[in-house]
Amino acid sequence: MSSLFKNPVARRLLRPAADLVDQRVRKDIDKATRSEREAREAMRGELDGLRKELTELRGKQFASDLLFERAGSGNRTPTKQQYEVLVKQIAAVSGQDVKFARRNAMVAFRNVIALEALGLGRLAGSTSNVCGKLATVPLLDPPNGDVLEIGTLFGLFSAAFLRMLHRAGIEPRLTIVDPLAGSQLQPGTNFGSESTGTPVRLDVVRANLALGGTAGEQARVQQGFSDDEVVQEAVSDREYGVIIVDGDHSAEGVRKDLEWAEKIIAPRGIVVLDDYGDGAWKGVQEGADKHLAGETRFEMLGRVSTSAFLRARA
Ligand SMILES: C[S@@+](CC[C@H](N)C(=O)[O-])C[C@H]1O[C@@H](n2cnc3c(N)ncnc32)[C@H](O)[C@@H]1O
């Protein structure tokens, strides 16, 4: 301690000044403590708000997962990047402006979600492939509204397809060929039990077709195999504007379906070859390439996701 503070007279003289300094220091400490407390309280308030927001967001995310999860396996949540690739492919194959491709892709996606939410079973295939087929065909301006789908499974794709054609101003008339044998049939593949738990049956297909509007209710369903002469004869009564080949996925099966399609397609008609280029169904591309290498009315327009699009020459 300095000698000045040891001196009682000096201490008495200096006390007011020391008190003043003490007061100032205490005030500063009080102020700092208060603002620290206030900052802590504000931070706690903010944290509570964020916690509440996170709980709400998790609830919304869970609800959205329930909507976009596929009945069976996987989900229907394409990334923005996958979606942009799809839009570009639709525009390239259809030769239409990107804005029309984007609009159709969006409407197709909404239809897929809505129909899988309401329908029985599922649409087969990846979101990009399903949306690609739904969005591209209306932009290709098929010559008439007669549609033949070879292989329908639950009929949900057909229902969505009818809606996509109708919204583009085409009044569709649908014919389906499928054995509807209780489960999916594919040569050399045992599907076992269907992941959705829904049987592949006529009553199920009918219930789903009703979601496609009047055209769905009026659809013609021919049970049987597409290479059966009786089946072919029953539905070869018109020239189809669109033929979707999605039945027997073996090379031989696809080749036979294309041979039949050559005879019943309308001039400028569109053939959709599902699963073309899909590594899980190598027979599709093998059979199609073999067929297209020979004499044919079809020319390849291109591919969207794992579907190829052909047009019959006029
Ligand atoms: C891949 S699924 C069809 C999926 C449906 N087009 C969709 O997009 O949801 C194939 C369907 O074709 C049927 N199928 C198998 N061989 C067939 C054939 N030769 N003629 C007609 N349908 C066949 C299967 O039993 C199954 O119902």
The ligand as an SDF file (V2000), in Angstrom:
LIG
                    3D

 27 29  0  0  0  0  0  0  0  0999 V2000
  -44.1340  -53.8810  -65.6090 C   0  0  0  0  0  0  0  0  0  0  0  0
  -45.7750  -54.3940  -65.4020 S   0  0  0  0  0  0  0  0  0  0  0  0
  -46.7020  -53.0950  -66.1540 C   0  0  0  0  0  0  0  0  0  0  0  0
  -46.6120  -51.8190  -65.4070 C   0  0  0  0  0  0  0  0  0  0  0  0
  -47.5890  -50.7440  -65.7990 C   0  0  0  0  0  0  0  0  0  0  0  0
  -47.5870  -50.5100  -67.2330 N   0  0  0  0  0  0  0  0  0  0  0  0
  -47.2350  -49.4700  -65.0630 C   0  0  0  0  0  0  0  0  0  0  0  0
  -46.6510  -48.5780  -65.6750 O   0  0  0  0  0  0  0  0  0  0  0  0
  -47.5430  -49.3560  -63.8680 O   0  0  0  0  0  0  0  0  0  0  0  0
  -45.9170  -55.6720  -66.5750 C   0  0  0  0  0  0  0  0  0  0  0  0
  -47.2970  -56.2850  -66.6590 C   0  0  0  0  0  0  0  0  0  0  0  0
  -47.3800  -57.0250  -67.8760 O   0  0  0  0  0  0  0  0  0  0  0  0
  -47.9240  -58.3130  -67.6180 C   0  0  0  0  0  0  0  0  0  0  0  0
  -47.4700  -59.2270  -68.6870 N   0  0  0  0  0  0  0  0  0  0  0  0
  -46.4600  -60.1010  -68.6880 C   0  0  0  0  0  0  0  0  0  0  0  0
  -46.3840  -60.7370  -69.8690 N   0  0  0  0  0  0  0  0  0  0  0  0
  -47.3670  -60.2280  -70.6520 C   0  0  0  0  0  0  0  0  0  0  0  0
  -47.8020  -60.4560  -71.9700 C   0  0  0  0  0  0  0  0  0  0  0  0
  -47.1890  -61.3410  -72.7750 N   0  0  0  0  0  0  0  0  0  0  0  0
  -48.8560  -59.7560  -72.4400 N   0  0  0  0  0  0  0  0  0  0  0  0
  -49.4760  -58.8510  -71.6700 C   0  0  0  0  0  0  0  0  0  0  0  0
  -49.0960  -58.5730  -70.4110 N   0  0  0  0  0  0  0  0  0  0  0  0
  -48.0560  -59.2450  -69.8940 C   0  0  0  0  0  0  0  0  0  0  0  0
  -47.4220  -58.6180  -66.2190 C   0  0  0  0  0  0  0  0  0  0  0  0
  -48.1260  -59.6710  -65.6120 O   0  0  0  0  0  0  0  0  0  0  0  0
  -47.6190  -57.2620  -65.5350 C   0  0  0  0  0  0  0  0  0  0  0  0
  -48.9260  -57.1160  -65.1010 O   0  0  0  0  0  0  0  0  0  0  0  0
  1  2  1  0
  2  3  1  0
  2 10  1  0
  3  4  1  0
  4  5  1  0
  5  6  1  0
  5  7  1  0
  7  8  2  0
  7  9  1  0
 10 11  1  0
 11 12  1  0
 11 26  1  0
 12 13  1  0
 13 14  1  0
 13 24  1  0
 14 15  1  0
 14 23  1  0
 15 16  2  0
 16 17  1  0
 17 18  1  0
 17 23  2  0
 18 19  1  0
 18 20  2  0
 20 21  1  0
 21 22  2  0
 22 23  1  0
 24 25  1  0
 24 26  1  0
 26 27  1  0
M  CHG  2   2   1   9  -1
M  END
$$$$
